Amino acid sequence: MTDSTRDPGLPLPARDGEDVSFERTIPGSTQRLSSRTRERIRAVDVLFEADARGMDELAVLEERLVRTAAQTALPDRAAHLVRLHAEHADEIDEQLSTHARDWPLRRMPAVDRALLRLGAAELLHDVSAAERPAIIGEYVKIADVLSTDSSPRFVNGLLQRLADVADLLG
């Protein structure tokens, strides 16, 4: 494989610490994703933006309900998921920190953190035990589209741990 076939056309810094100016972006393909998956991605976007901006996710949600960065309005299901996470945020972060073992939340990639928070909210507070495997699969699929190569396995493992203890957590 030559360098030209591996190069996605993104600028690289000439030396360490130099700012890079991006001229274009390469979005992940969402064509093969179901509408439910796309709604989850929109909710992940809100959590990610809130984390990146250091804002409360409900404040970002309200901004997105008034003015969205996407071409379509924020789906009701996405707003529901963001509100669900906000309602249980402290408990969810505690459970993720406990079950992630050697991976503190602050060290996780921001996209993974948003995925895991939203996935945990759904698993622990929104779905029946029978629906949990499908929900985990959805978040693994989203991690595959939005995050690093190792993220799907990490997301799967951590959400599976939460699903295994969900009934004990009450």
Secondary structure, DSSP 8 states (H G I E B T S, - for coil): --HHHH--S----SSTT-------------TTS-HHHHHHHHHHHHHHHHHHHT--HHHHHHHHHHS-SSSS---HHHHHHHHHHHHTHHHHHHHHHHHTTT--GGGS-HHHHHHHHHHHHHHHHTS-GGGHHHHHHHHHHHHHHHS-TTHHHHHHHHHHHHHHHHHHH-
